[in-house]
Amino acid sequence: MTLLRTDLLAAQYTVDRLRQLWGDEADAALARGDRVPAVRALHGLASSPAATLARLFVLGERVAEAELDAALPSLGAAGARQLGLVDAEGRALLDLRPYSSIDSSGAVNWFIASDLGELALGTALPPDHVLGVGGASLTLAALIPTEPVDSVLDLGTGCGIQSLHAARHAQRVVATDLSARALDRARLTLALNGVSATSKSGRAGTATVELRQGDLFAPVAGERFDRIVSNPPFVITPRRDGVPLYEYRDGGRVGDAIVEQVVRGAADHLTLGGTAHLLGNWEYRDELGGDGLARVRRWIDEAGLDGWVVERERQSPAEYAATWIRDGGTRVGTPEYDRLAAEWLDDFAARGVTAIGFGYVLLRRPVDPGAPRLLRTEVLGSHLGTPVGIGDHLLACLRAHDAIATLDDDALGARRLRVAPDVTEERHYWPGDENPTVIRLRQGGGFARTIDADAALAGLVGASDGELTVAEIANALAHLLEVDEGALREQLLPRVRELVATGLLLTD
């Protein structure tokens, strides 16, 4: 494996190098599952190690032995066959591609091993497919805080990408998966990036990840971790004959039960103050007023955890079915697609499902069970993209909640707050008017929130520089606006709490 890593590094097999070879347009087409522009671009160039490796492992083309020997001079074509990377015909047996990312600790360039996708296979995916890095992987990576901790559990590691991220900020990482095939791919991914994968517990610093096979929390029974990260196989799949069950996305439960199990199970596997950072989806059913977020809130509450749930997207049953049937490689308009869509919709109808939400879940095991709990659910929408550093932002928001949760209005009024450095103000005026018709506060980081404000709230935020208390600022504004001091404080304080909780105002 050392020889392969040496050759990949020497070939400059990186995200930036491949984008340079085939161009931005072809790169965007690949993200849509269209390889033709990239193929045309590479075939118009002189051969290079990076281009050869991209043709082989990313585009699924056959590569001649002499080309592979040139691209992998230390390992050679024979060594690549011995490692199970290519077959005798010079075709890739797995997907091996570069990956780049950046967080508050800096940039990384890694190699990720997974199974060949639909683009390379030319057929629907097999049930035991091990997924590479997709949109969900990138989202979860952004949710992982960079604050150092002792131990991390990567629940359902797949190809191992989250373990790489977790190992940058932990002394010990345990990665689990039900699939032995996934653990093999994760082991290869870790080795290619200089991270030792073991099957025994150890504390060798950030260089060791322990791999364990089993379902959900079974491999870590009785153990607790400072941080849990998971992109569980949450896709809701009908438990019906003839519906393909893909290991990478189907957890073998009915409906959203696997997300419920992960949420509830986290309570038994977090240290005091430990946090879990999850992706998931939840059903809107004919119960609890049809509110899917209320379902997740109930799971968190009954588990005795703090929780913050952000719904990024909500789909109808038909939209959801179409998304995941196409994900498996079945095309719209074919008889097989129509059959599977009917199975999906029948399942949703039988269980009273009216919509499906997708998003982020942040959990924390409270240090003091008697302290005020945080149980927050909100809909922010898919316009968020994948915010960089959102994991660190959410941790900061948890601490801000702790700082003010026990304060009554008088105590909050006595605090000195500061406006966060990423907050800007936007004002709109009708032509000729002296006073603005619209005032908005915009958050540059975090969830990039936009807050509609009136003159009083904007004035309070603008004056929050850590010198005056909230009450002093509010009283001055009341005098300026010629309104009652008590009434203005009563109006402002709930909004101040929200701005602190969401990171627009900072506590001392």
C-alpha positions in Angstrom: 0.0 0.0 0.0 2.9 2.3 0.6 4.0 1.9 -3.0 0.5 2.9 -4.2 0.4 5.9 -2.0 3.9 7.0 -3.2 2.7 6.7 -6.8 -0.5 8.6 -6.3 1.4 11.4 -4.7 4.0 11.5 -7.4 1.3 11.6 -10.1 -0.2 14.7 -8.5 -3.5 12.8 -8.4 -5.4 15.6 -6.8 -8.8 17.3 -7.1 -7.2 20.5 -8.4 -5.0 18.6 -10.9 -8.0 16.7 -12.4 -10.1 19.8 -12.7 -7.2 21.5 -14.4 -6.9 18.6 -16.9 -10.6 18.4 -17.9 -11.9 21.9 -17.0 -14.6 23.3 -14.9 -17.4 22.4 -17.3 -16.5 18.7 -17.5 -16.0 18.7 -13.7 -19.6 20.0 -13.2 -20.9 17.4 -15.7 -19.2 14.6 -13.8 -21.0 15.8 -10.7 -24.3 15.3 -12.6 -23.2 11.8 -13.7 -22.1 12.8 -17.2 -18.6 11.7 -18.1 -18.6 12.5 -21.8 -17.0 16.0 -21.5 -14.2 14.6 -19.2 -13.5 11.7 -21.5 -13.3 14.0 -24.5 -11.0 16.4 -22.6 -8.6 13.7 -21.5 -8.4 12.1 -24.9 -7.4 15.4 -26.4 -4.3 15.7 -24.1 -0.9 14.1 -24.0 -0.8 11.2 -21.6 0.2 11.9 -18.0 0.1 9.8 -14.8 -2.8 11.8 -13.4 -4.8 11.6 -16.6 -4.2 7.8 -16.8 -5.4 7.3 -13.2 -8.4 9.4 -13.8 -9.4 7.5 -16.9 -9.0 4.2 -15.0 -10.5 4.9 -11.6 -12.9 7.8 -12.2 -14.1 7.4 -15.7 -14.1 3.6 -15.8 -12.0 3.2 -19.0 -9.7 0.3 -19.8 -6.0 1.3 -19.5 -3.2 -0.6 -21.3 -0.6 -2.3 -19.1 2.2 0.0 -20.4 0.2 3.0 -19.5 -0.5 1.7 -16.0 3.2 0.9 -15.5 4.0 4.5 -16.4 1.3 5.9 -14.1 2.3 3.6 -11.1 6.0 3.2 -11.6 6.7 1.9 -8.0 3.7 -0.5 -7.8 3.3 -1.4 -11.5 0.4 -3.0 -13.3 1.2 -6.4 -11.8 1.2 -4.9 -8.3 -2.1 -3.2 -9.0 -3.7 -6.5 -10.0 -2.3 -8.2 -6.9 -3.9 -5.5 -4.7 -7.2 -6.0 -6.4 -7.3 -2.6 -8.0 -7.6 -3.7 -11.6 -8.4 -6.9 -13.5 -6.4 -8.7 -16.2 -8.0 -6.5 -18.9 -6.8 -3.3 -17.3 -10.2 -2.2 -15.9 -10.6 -0.8 -12.5 -12.2 -3.0 -9.8 -12.9 -0.1 -7.5 -13.3 3.7 -7.5 -10.1 5.4 -6.3 -10.2 9.2 -6.5 -8.8 12.3 -4.8 -10.6 14.3 -2.3 -10.0 17.8 -0.9 -11.4 19.7 2.0 -10.7 22.6 4.3 -11.7 23.3 7.9 -10.4 25.6 10.7 -7.4 23.4 11.0 -6.4 23.8 7.4 -6.7 22.0 4.0 -6.4 18.3 3.4 -5.9 16.2 0.2 -6.8 12.6 0.5 -7.5 9.5 -1.6 -10.9 7.7 -1.1 -11.5 4.1 -2.1 -15.1 2.9 -2.8 -17.0 0.7 -5.2 -17.4 1.6 -8.8 -20.5 3.7 -9.4 -23.2 3.6 -12.0 -21.2 5.8 -14.3 -18.3 3.3 -14.5 -20.5 0.1 -14.3 -23.0 1.2 -16.9 -25.7 -0.7 -14.9 -27.8 -0.3 -11.7 -25.8 -0.6 -8.5 -25.4 -4.0 -6.8 -27.0 -4.3 -3.3 -23.7 -4.5 -1.5 -22.4 -1.3 -3.1 -20.0 0.8 -1.0 -20.7 4.5 -1.7 -17.9 7.0 -2.1 -18.0 10.7 -1.2 -21.3 12.3 -2.1 -23.3 15.3 -1.1 -24.3 13.8 2.3 -20.7 12.9 3.1 -19.6 16.5 2.5 -22.5 17.8 4.6 -21.6 15.5 7.5 -17.9 16.4 7.3 -18.9 20.1 7.7 -20.9 19.2 10.8 -17.9 17.6 12.6 -16.4 20.1 15.1 -12.7 20.7 15.0 -12.4 21.2 18.8 -10.1 18.4 20.0 -11.6 15.5 21.9 -10.4 12.2 23.4 -12.7 9.8 21.6 -14.9 9.7 18.5 -17.3 7.0 17.2 -17.9 7.0 13.5 -21.1 5.0 13.3 -21.6 3.5 9.8 -18.2 4.5 8.4 -18.8 3.3 4.8 -15.7 4.2 2.8 -14.1 5.8 5.8 -14.2 9.4 4.9 -15.6 10.6 8.2 -13.0 8.7 10.2 -10.3 10.6 8.3 -12.0 13.9 9.3 -12.6 12.7 12.9 -9.0 11.5 13.3 -7.7 15.1 12.8 -9.3 16.2 16.1 -9.3 13.0 18.3 -7.0 10.8 20.2 -9.0 7.7 19.4 -11.5 6.8 16.7 -13.7 3.7 16.5 -15.4 3.2 13.1 -18.2 0.7 12.8 -20.2 -0.7 9.9 -22.5 -3.7 9.3 -20.9 -4.4 6.0 -17.6 -6.2 5.9 -17.1 -4.9 2.3 -17.4 -1.3 3.6 -14.8 -2.0 6.3 -12.4 -3.3 3.6 -12.9 -0.1 1.6 -12.4 2.0 4.8 -9.2 0.1 5.6 -7.9 0.9 2.2 -8.9 4.5 2.4 -7.2 4.9 5.8 -4.0 3.2 4.6 -3.8 5.3 1.5 -3.7 8.4 3.7 -1.2 7.2 6.2 -3.7 6.3 8.9 -3.3 2.9 10.6 -6.5 0.9 10.8 -6.6 -1.7 13.5 -9.0 -4.3 14.8 -7.9 -3.8 18.4 -8.5 -0.9 20.8 -5.5 1.3 21.1 -4.5 4.9 21.8 -1.8 5.7 19.3 -2.8 9.3 18.8 -4.4 10.5 15.6 -2.7 7.9 13.5 -5.0 4.9 14.5 -8.6 4.1 13.7 -10.2 1.0 15.1 -12.6 -0.8 12.7 -15.4 -3.0 14.1 -18.1 -4.9 12.3 -21.7 -4.9 13.5 -25.1 -3.2 13.5 -25.5 0.3 14.8 -24.2 0.5 18.5 -23.7 -3.3 18.9 -19.9 -3.2 18.3 -19.5 -0.5 21.1 -21.9 -1.9 23.7 -21.1 -0.4 27.1 -18.7 2.2 25.7 -19.0 6.0 25.7 -17.5 8.6 23.4 -17.0 12.3 23.5 -18.3 12.7 20.0 -20.4 10.5 17.7 -20.7 11.2 13.9 -23.0 9.3 11.7 -24.6 9.3 8.2 -26.7 6.3 9.0 -28.4 4.3 6.1 -31.6 6.3 6.7 -33.2 6.0 3.3 -36.8 4.8 3.7 -37.2 1.7 1.6 -40.4 -0.4 1.4 -40.1 -3.8 3.0 -41.6 -5.4 0.0 -40.6 -8.3 -2.3 -38.7 -7.1 -5.4 -37.6 -3.8 -4.0 -33.8 -3.6 -4.0 -32.2 -3.1 -0.6 -28.8 -1.2 -0.8 -26.6 -1.7 2.2 -25.1 1.8 2.0 -28.5 3.5 2.3 -31.0 1.0 3.8 -30.7 0.2 7.5 -33.2 -2.7 7.5 -35.9 -0.9 9.5 -39.4 0.3 8.6 -39.8 4.0 7.8 -37.5 6.3 9.8 -36.9 3.8 12.7 -33.2 3.7 12.1 -32.9 7.5 12.7 -34.9 7.0 15.9 -32.7 4.2 17.1 -29.5 6.3 16.5 -31.0 9.3 18.3 -32.1 7.2 21.3 -29.0 5.0 21.3 -26.7 8.0 21.4 -27.8 8.7 25.0 -26.1 5.4 26.1 -22.9 6.1 24.3 -22.0 9.7 25.0 -19.9 11.0 27.8 -21.2 13.8 30.0 -21.2 16.8 27.7 -20.5 14.7 24.7 -22.1 15.5 21.4 -23.5 13.6 18.4 -23.6 15.0 14.9 -25.9 13.2 12.5 -27.7 13.3 9.2 -31.2 11.8 8.9 -34.7 12.0 7.6 -38.0 11.8 9.3 -41.5 11.1 8.2 -44.5 13.4 8.5 -47.3 11.1 9.4 -51.0 11.4 10.4 -50.0 11.9 14.0 -48.7 14.8 16.1 -50.5 17.1 13.8 -48.5 15.6 10.9 -45.3 17.3 12.1 -42.2 15.2 11.4 -40.0 17.6 13.4 -42.2 17.0 16.4 -41.4 13.3 16.1 -37.7 13.9 16.2 -38.1 16.3 19.1 -40.0 13.6 21.0 -37.2 11.0 20.5 -34.6 13.5 21.8 -36.7 14.5 24.8 -37.5 10.9 25.8 -33.8 10.1 25.5 -32.9 12.8 28.0 -30.7 14.7 25.5 -30.3 18.2 24.4 -31.1 18.5 20.7 -31.1 20.9 17.8 -32.7 19.7 14.5 -32.4 21.6 11.3 -34.6 20.5 8.4 -33.0 21.4 5.1 -35.4 19.8 2.7 -38.9 18.3 2.6 -40.2 16.1 -0.1 -43.5 14.6 -1.0 -43.7 10.8 -1.1 -43.6 10.9 -4.9 -40.5 13.1 -5.0 -38.8 11.0 -2.3 -39.5 7.8 -4.2 -38.2 9.3 -7.5 -35.0 10.5 -5.8 -34.0 7.1 -4.4 -35.2 4.9 -7.3 -33.0 7.0 -9.6 -30.1 6.8 -7.1 -30.1 3.1 -7.5 -29.7 3.4 -11.3 -33.2 2.8 -12.5 -34.3 5.4 -15.1 -37.6 7.3 -15.1 -40.1 6.1 -17.7 -39.0 2.4 -17.7 -41.4 -0.4 -16.6 -39.1 -1.1 -13.6 -39.2 2.5 -12.5 -43.0 2.5 -12.6 -43.2 -0.8 -10.6 -40.8 0.5 -7.9 -42.6 3.9 -7.7 -45.9 2.1 -7.1 -44.3 0.0 -4.3 -42.9 3.1 -2.6 -46.1 5.1 -2.8 -48.2 2.1 -1.6 -45.9 1.8 1.4 -46.1 5.5 2.3 -49.9 5.5 1.9 -50.3 2.4 4.1 -48.4 4.1 6.9 -50.0 7.5 6.6 -46.8 9.3 5.4 -47.5 12.7 3.9 -44.0 14.1 3.5 -40.4 13.3 4.4 -37.9 15.8 5.9 -34.1 15.7 5.7 -31.5 17.5 7.7 -29.1 17.8 10.5 -29.4 16.5 14.1 -27.1 17.8 16.9 -27.4 15.9 20.2 -25.7 16.5 23.6 -25.7 14.5 26.8 -26.3 17.1 29.5 -23.6 17.5 32.2 -26.3 18.6 34.6 -29.6 16.8 34.1 -31.4 19.5 36.1 -30.3 22.4 33.9 -32.7 23.9 31.3 -32.8 21.6 28.2 -32.3 22.7 24.7 -34.9 21.2 22.4 -34.9 23.2 19.2 -36.3 22.3 15.8 -36.4 24.6 12.8 -36.7 24.7 9.0 -33.9 26.5 7.2 -34.2 25.2 3.7 -31.8 23.7 1.0 -30.5 27.2 0.1 -27.9 26.7 2.9 -25.7 24.5 0.7 -23.0 22.9 2.9 -21.9 25.6 5.4 -18.2 25.4 6.2 -17.5 25.1 9.9 -21.1 24.6 10.9 -20.1 22.0 13.5 -18.0 24.6 15.4 -20.7 27.1 15.0 -23.3 24.8 16.6 -21.0 24.0 19.5 -20.6 27.7 20.1 -24.4 28.1 20.0 -24.8 25.3 22.6 -22.5 27.1 24.9 -24.3 30.4 24.3 -27.6 28.6 25.3 -25.9 27.4 28.5 -24.7 30.9 29.3 -28.2 32.5 29.2 -30.7 29.6 29.8 -30.9 30.2 33.6 -31.0 34.0 33.4 -34.3 35.8 34.0 -35.0 39.0 32.1 -33.3 41.2 34.8 -30.1 39.1 34.7 -30.1 39.0 30.9 -30.5 42.8 30.9 -27.4 43.1 33.1 -25.2 41.2 30.6 -22.8 43.0 28.2 -23.0 41.6 24.7 -21.0 42.0 21.6 -22.2 41.8 18.0 -20.5 38.9 16.2 -17.9 40.1 13.7 -19.6 38.4 10.8 -22.9 40.3 11.2 -23.8 43.1 8.8 -26.8 45.3 8.4 -28.8 46.1 5.3 -31.3 48.9 5.0 -33.8 49.8 2.3 -35.4 53.2 1.8 -38.2 54.5 -0.3 -36.8 57.3 -2.5 -36.8 60.5 -0.4 -37.8 58.9 2.9 -35.7 59.6 5.9 -36.5 56.3 7.7 -35.8 52.8 6.3 -38.7 50.6 5.3 -36.7 47.4 5.7 -33.8 46.6 8.1 -32.1 43.2 7.9 -29.3 41.8 9.9 -27.2 39.3 8.0 -25.0 36.6 9.4 -21.9 35.9 7.4 -21.0 32.5 8.9 -23.0 29.8 10.7 -26.3 29.2 8.9 -26.1 32.7 7.2 -29.3 33.8 8.8 -31.2 36.9 7.7 -33.1 38.6 10.5 -35.8 41.2 9.9 -35.3 43.9 12.5 -37.0 47.1 13.5 -35.2 50.3 14.5 -35.0 49.2 18.2 -33.5 45.8 17.5 -31.1 47.1 15.0 -30.1 49.9 17.4 -29.5 47.4 20.2 -27.3 45.2 18.0 -25.4 48.1 16.7 -24.6 49.4 20.2 -23.6 46.0 21.5 -19.9 46.4 21.8 -19.4 44.9 25.3 -19.4 48.3 27.0 -23.0 48.8 27.9 -25.5 46.3 29.3 -28.5 45.2 27.4 -30.7 47.1 29.8 -28.7 50.3 29.4 -28.9 50.1 25.7 -32.6 49.4 25.7 -33.3 52.3 28.0 -31.3 54.7 25.8 -33.2 53.5 22.8 -36.6 54.0 24.6 -35.6 57.6 25.3 -34.5 58.1 21.7 -37.6 56.5 20.2 -39.9 58.1 22.8 -41.5 54.8 24.0 -41.9 53.2 27.4 -38.7 51.7 28.8 -40.3 48.6 30.3 -42.4 47.9 27.2 -39.3 48.1 24.9 -37.3 45.8 27.2 -40.1 43.3 27.2 -40.2 43.5 23.4 -36.5 43.2 22.9 -35.3 40.6 25.4 -36.9 37.5 23.7 -35.3 38.6 20.4 -31.9 39.1 22.2 -32.1 35.6 23.5 -32.6 34.3 20.0 -29.8 36.3 18.6 -27.5 35.0 21.3 -28.7 31.4 20.8 -28.0 31.6 17.0 -24.6 33.4 17.3 -25.4 36.9 16.1 -24.8 38.3 19.6 -21.9 37.0 21.7 -21.9 36.7 25.5 -18.9 37.8 27.6 
